[in-house]
Amino acid sequence: MGLNQNNLTGQRLLRAGIINQEQLNQALKYQEAKPNLRFQQIVEELGYASADEIVRTIAMQIGIPYIDSKEIEVDPTLETVFPRTIAERYRAVPLKLADQQLTVAIANPRDIRAIDDLRLISGKTILPVRASEQAITDCITELYSDPSTEFGLSEYNEEEDAGAQAIEELESLEEVVDDSPTVKLVNYLIQKAVADGASDIHIEPQEHDLRVRFRSDGVLHEIMRSPKSSQTAIISRLKIMSDIDISETRKPQDGHCQVMVGNKRVDFRVSTLPTTYGERVVLRILRTDSVLMQLRDLGFSERNLKLFETSFKKPYGCILVTGPTGSGKSTSLYAAINELNSPEKHILTAEDPVEYRLPGINQIQINNKAGLTFAAALRSFLRCSPDIILVGEIRDRETAQIAVEAALTGHLVLSTLHTNDAASAITRLSEMDIEPFLLSSAIDCVIAQRLARCLCPECKEAYEPDTDILLRLGYPENDLPNTLWRAKGCRKCNDTGYKGRIGVHEILQVTEKIGSLTVLGATGDELKQAAIEEGMQTLRGDGLDKARQGITSIEEIMRVIA
């Protein structure tokens, strides 16, 4: 800061009676010895006035609203309106949101560029107020968690393959390296989604604005709304990153991109869909760590884990994992494959698409347009002498037939189906015209699963449940839990009461009795009842056990399991 500006600030303080002429002269002299300090800091350091007094005086004289540090109250719900990197860059912190107007305490309220960026990122009208820098720094610390641990980013040390798809470097996304507000906003959304552990980013055009939602722990949460005027630029930016035709807006498109978040590479599968108000974009975050999980990390009870391990460690047979989209079927199969993977085993997979690359495993990308269907891939696999075959999904009779025959001829086959419970998988294959006697011999076990949100360990609260409700839910009368837990909500779980997810499982073993019923054409309900009589724990039963243990809540189990 130059001498003239220092003198101007000094004169303002002098006129307001904050300092006298002698103190002004001393401060200006002190400035010559410490030119790197701003005049306000010098006055404060010399003890002539407090930071609040100085800032209040200057704000009043230039006609800008001022807020005292003692009057500032941090609203934790405003943490998401703009990221910490932006708050620190512009020395600004959100204080209050009312009628789409965001009150922001900022060190320099006359910085037009800062105000414009905050308006675009937050999607709100900005009302700047002046506050001391120390007060703003304290508020930023209180509002945001430690940036060094906020994102939990691990180092990425794998050498980049020169022939691999180019990675869009976003410079850790914690530093804004481009002056374009659109790029800043897209970078922020990616950064925050990764930090929050979201699985999807949904960019959704609305009639009057652009809505952004994250899917966290299987549930969509609205993160922000951006002005309608920013819609085209944001969607175009995402399409460019994903190598999607930017000029085509009338039909769905798919793409893929890789970005660096800190030292970690993150892959995204990007899909666009034309809607009434513009193109909708969904970014699916592909987390490599999810396919490296161990079976014990997936929520299997000791009994279910033992049953599953017994099945997939056999040299042949068919193992099916069923459940709706997003229930963790692929993760369970990958965890099993990781345990089976060894130099002695020849493992082939047919997937659509291949989202995760597994070392030491031969993965095939299905391409229906080129004639490489699941059935065609399976036929080719059998000529390559595999030990283990993973089929991404059984969708048709031909694929089912070849999978069953492969299981009967000495191969271990793992695949998925879309059914509501384990028993229904067998009847579903029968409906595909697979002979029941083949199913009874080929299928070793069927796993039905769901993903339930875990209660936040920081804020979950215990309560004494009503006995009648427990009985209606299915708890045995002679073993009712005295205490259950429910969601409450805190900053660490974004006030949802939940953090993370765990698997809920039902494992049906094809025993001699189940096999006989299959041959006789038994219905799904009959197969399920027989399995329960033989000791199978249902999805609901496993869920109720996890609620009893305080891992999740009764409400969450009822949400994911009918």
N, C-alpha and C positions, 0 to 999 in steps of 0.2 A: 504494500500500500504506500503511495507516494506521500510526500510531506504535505501537499495541499489538502489531500483527503484527511490526513491525520488532523490537520489544523481545523478542518470543517467539523469533524467529529468532536474535537476538543471544544470548539466554539459552541456547539449545541449543548454539550454537557455544562459548559460555563454559564450559558444563558438560563439553563434550567436550575442552576444552583447546585448541581451535583458535585462540581469541583470549583476551586477558586483559581485566580490568575497564577498564583505561585505554583499550585499543583499542576496547572496546565503546562507551565514552563518546564517544570521538572519532568513531566511525562514526555514532552517533546525531546528533551535532552536525553532521557533514558532511551527513547526510540532510536537515536543515532547510534547508541552502543549495541542495541539489539534490533537491527533492521528487519529480522525475520518475524518478529512479533507484531501482531496487529495492535493498533492504538488501544482498542477496547481491552485487550489482554494486558497491556501495560498498566492501564489505569486500575484494573482489577488486581494485578500483581503488586502494585504499590500500595494497595489498600485504601485507595481514595473512594472507591465505590464498588458495589457488588455487581455481578453480571446482570442480575435482574434489573437493577436500577439503570444501568447503562442502556440495556436493550429497550426497556420501557420508555426511556426518554427519547431515544432516537426514533422508535416506532411512532410515538405520539407526534413528534415534530414533522414526520414525513407522511402522517395520516394513514398509518397501517395499524390494524387491530393487534393488540398485544395480549399475551397470556402469561401470567406469572407461573414460575416453576411449581409453586405450592398448589396451584389450581389445576394443574394438568392431571387428568385421570386417563390412564391407558385402558382402552377397550380391547380385550383379547380377541374379540370376534372380527376385528379389522385387520388381523395379521395377514390375511390373504389379498387385501386390495392392491397392494404392490409389494414386491419382494424386498428383502433386507438390502440387497445390493443397490437397489434404487434409493432406498431410504438413506443409506450411508453416502451414496454419491451426491445427492442433493441436500443432505442434512435435513431430512424431512420425516415427519411421523404422522400417520393418520390419527385423528382424535375423535371425530364424531361423524356419523352418517345420518342424514335426515332428508327425506324427499329427494333422493339422488344428488344431494349436495354434500360433498366430503370436506370437512374442516381439517386442514393440515397445518400443523406447526412446522415452520420452515425457517432456516437461518437467513435465507435471502429471498423474501417474498416478491422482490422485483425481478427475479430471474424468470423471464417469460418462457425460455426454453424448458426449464424445469417444470413449470406449471403445465405447459402443453404436454410434456411427456407423462406427467402424473395423471392428467385428464384422460389421455388415450389408454394408458395401462389399466387404470381403475374403471374407466367407463363412466365416471361421475364428473359433475361440475365441481371444480376445486375452489374452495374459499381459503386463501392463505392467511395465516396469522403468524405474527412474529413471536419467537421465544428464544431464550438464551441457548447457545450451542450446547452447553453442558446439560441443560434440561432435555434437549432433543436427544443427545447421546444416551442419557440415562433411560429415556423412554424407549429408544430403539433396543437397548439391552434388555429392557423388561418385556417388550412386545415380542421380540424375535429370540429364538434360541440361538445358541452358540453356532456361528456359521461354519466353524471347523468340524462340528459333529452333526450339524443339522441334516446333512444329506447322506451321511454314512457311506461315502464313496470310497471304494477300494481301488487300489492301484491296478492298472492294466498293463501287464508286462509282455504279453504275447506279441511276437514280431508280426508286423503287418505284411501280408502277402502282397507282393507287387502287382499280381494280377487280380486281386480282389476288388470288389466294388469300392470306389472312392468314398472316403469318410468325410462328411461335412464337419469341419472343425468349428466348434462353437466356443473355443477358448474357455473351456470348463463351465461355460454358461453362467459363471458367477461374475464375470467381467463383461461389460457391454462394449463390444469392439466395433460396432457399427452404429452410426448416428441415426439410422432410420428407425423411427418409433415402431414401425411394423415388425422389423427384425427383433427389436428389443422385446416386444410383447410375445412373439413366438418363442424366443429364447426363454423368457420367463415362464411361460406355460410348460415347456418341456422340463425345465429345471424343477419347477414345483411339483409336477406330476411324478418325476423320479424320486424327489425328496419325500413325497407323501406316500410312496409305495403304491401308487395307482396302477391299474392294469390297462386302462383305456383313457384317451382324451377324446371327448366329443365336442366338435365345433358345429353348432347348430344354428343356421339362419332362422330368425323369427321375423315377424311382420315389421317390427320397429327397431330391432337391435339384433345383436349376435350373442347367443348364449354359449357359454363354455361350461362343460361338466366333466368331472373326473369319476371314473368307477373305482372306488376303493373298497376292498374287502367285499366285492360283488354287488355293491350298492352305489347308485349314481348320486353325486352331490354337486349342486351348482356352485361354481367357483367364482364366476364373474359374468358380467354382461358388458359388451363393447358396443360403441355406436355403430349404427347400420352403415355409416360411411366407411368404416374400416373393414367391412366384410370382404370385399373383393381382394384387397391387398393381403389380408391374412390368409385367405384360402389359396391365393396364387403363390404366396411364399411357401406354404406347405406342399403344394403340388410341385413346385420347382425343386424343393429339397428331395422329393420322393421320385423324381424323374417321371412325373405324370404329365400328359399333354395338357398344357395350360389353356389351349384354345378350345378344347373339347369340354363342353359343360352340359351336354344333353344326354349323356349315358354314363353308367357307373364305370369307374376305373380303379385299378389296384396298383400300388407301388410299394417301394421299400426304401428305407433310408437308415443310415447309421450316423450317430452323433457322438461326440465325446463330452461326457459330463464329468468334469474334473479329469481324473486319469482313467476313467472307466468308459468302455465302449458300450453304448446302448443301441439296440436294434429296434426299429419300428416297422410294423406292417401297416400300410396306409390305404384306406378305402374311401372313395368318394361316391356320393349318391345324389342325383338331382332331386330336389324337393320343390315345393311350391314357392318358397321364398329364397331359393338359391341352393348351391351345392353344400351338402352336409359332408363333413370329413370326420372320420374316426381313425385315430392313431392307436394301434394295439402295441403296447410296450412288451417286448419279448425279453424276459429276464433269464439270462443264462444260468443264474444261481438256482432257479426253480427246477432245472433238469438235473442238477447235481445233488439234489436233496436225497437223504437216506430215507428208507422206508420208516424208520423209527421217528422221523420228523414229521410224518404225514398224518399222525393222529390215530394210527391203528392201535386197538387194544391189544394186550398181550396175546389173548386167544386168537383174535383175527389175524394178527401178524404171523403167528405160528402156522395158521391154516394157509395163508397166502404163500409163505416161504416154502412150505411143504409142496405146494402145487408147482410153483415156477422153478423149483430145483429138480423136478423130474425131467428126464431126458426127452419126453414126448408128451403130447396132449395139447388141449386148447384151453386157454384162459381168457375169459371175456370180462371187460370192465364196462359197466353200463351207467347211465346217468344222463341228465340234460347237458346242453352246451354250457361250458364254464364250471363244471363240477369237479375238475381236476383229474379226469380220466387219463389224459396223456402224461401228466406228472407222475401218476402211480406206475404207469407202464415204463416210463423212463427210469424211475427209481429201481424197478426190478431189473431192467436191462443193465443199469450201471453195476448192480451186484453180480450179474451173470457175465459181464464183459471181461474177457481174459484172452491172452494170445492163443489159447487152445480152442476157442470157440469162434465159429464163423457165423456172424450175425448180420442179417439183411433186414432193412426196413423199407416199407413203401408208405410214403406220407404225402399228404396234400393239404397245405404245403409243408416243406421241410423248414420248420421255423428255427430249430436249434441244431447245431452241428455237434455230434458226439464223436470224440476221438476213438479210433479203432473200430468203428462201426460203419458198414457200407449202407448209406442212405440213398434212396431213390425218390426223386420228385415225380409225382404223378402228373401226366400231361394228357388230358383226354383228347385235346385237339390233334395231338400227334399219334393217338391210338394207344398211349401208354396208360391204360386204366389199372385199377387195383387188380382185376382179374388177370390182365396181361402180365403185370409185374410178378404176380404170384406164380404163374406158369413158368416164367423165366427163372424165378428163384429156385424152383424145384430141379432145374437142370444145372444149378451151380453148387449143389451139395452143401446147403446151409445146415447149421445145427439149430439155430433159433431164427424165427421169422416174426417180425412185428408188422402188422397191417394196421394202418392208421384208423380205418373204419370199414366195417362190413356193411355195404350199402345195397347189394343186390344178390340174387341167387347164385350167379356164377362165382362171385368172390367167396360167398359162404361155402359153396360146394368144394372149391379148391382148398380153402382153409381147413375144412373138416377132413378132407382126404390127406392133406399134409400132416395133420395131427395124428392120423391113423397110420401113417407110414414112417413114423420115427422122428418127426420134427416137433419142436416146441413152438407153438403158435400163440401169439398174444395179439389181441385186437379189442376194438371197442364197438358198442352198439348203443343206440338211443332207446332205452326202455326205462320205465319208472322203478322197477325193482329187479332183483336178481332172477326170480323165477320166470318173469316175462321174457327174458332173453331166450330161454329155451323154446317157448311157444312162438316167439317171433321168428326164430330160425325154421321152425316147423311150417310156419306160414309162407316161408320162402321156398317151400317144397323140398326141404332137406329131409331125408328119411329119418324118422325118429330113432331107429336102431343105430344109425350112424352117430346121431347126437349123443346117445347114451354112452357110446364107447369113446367118442372123441373128446367131449368136453370134460375137463377135470374139475373146474370150479368157475363160478360166476361171481363177480364182485359188483355190487351196486353201491354208489357213493354220492354224497353231497358235500358241499363246503359250508360250514357254519362259522359265523364270526365269533372270535374269542372275546370275552369280556376284558376290558382294559384293566390290567392289574393295579393301576394307580388309583382308580376311582370306583371300582365295583363295590356294591354294598350288599351285605347279607340281610336276609329277612326270613321270617318264619312262615312257611307256605301253609295254605289252607288244606286240610286233610281231604276234603271232598274233591278239590281240584286235582290233587296228586293222584287220587284213585281214578278219576276220569282220564287223566293223561296216560295211565298205564303202569304206574309204580305198583309193585306187589304190596298187598295189604299188610303183610308181616315185615316189610322192609321199607317203610316210608322215610324219606330224608327229613331230618329235623330242621335243616337250614339249607336254603338255596341262595343264589346270588342274582342280582339284576344290574342292568346298565344304569349309570348315573350321568357321566360326562365330565370331561375336564379338558384342559388345554392340550395335554399330550395325545388325546384321542380325537381332537377337534370337536369336542362336545357330543360325540356320538355314543360314547360308552363302550365302544368296541375297538379293538386293535388287533389286526391279524386274523387269519382263518385257520380252521382245523378240519380235517376230514372226518366224516361220519360214514360208517361202512356197514354193509350187510354181505356176508360171504356164504354162498350156497355151494356146498360140495356135492358133486354128483356121486352119491353113494349107490350101493346096489338097489336100495329101495327107490331112490329118485330116478335111477336109470330104468327100473321096471315100469314106474309110472309114466315116464317119458315114452317108452315103447307103446304103452297102452293108450297114448294120446291124452294124458291128463291135462287139465286146464292149468293156467298159471296159479290160480288160487289153491288148487289141490296140491300142486308142487310146493308152494310156499308153506302150506299147513304141514305137509309131511316133513319139510326141512326144519320147521320150528319144533316139531315133535322130536326130531333128532338132535336138537340143541342149537339150531341157528339163531343168532341174535339179529333181530330186525333193525332196519335203519332207525326207527323210532327208539327202540331199546338202547341202541348204542348212543343215540343223542341224549336220552334221558340220563344215561350213566355219566356223560360228559357234563351235563347240567348239575348232577349230584356232586361232581368233583369240583365245581366252581369254574370250569373252563369256559363255559358258555351259559346262556340263560334259557329258561323254558320258552320265552317268547321267540328267541332266535331259532330254536329247534322247531317250533310250530311254524315258523315262517318258511323254512327250507324243506320241511318234511310234512306232507299232507297227513 
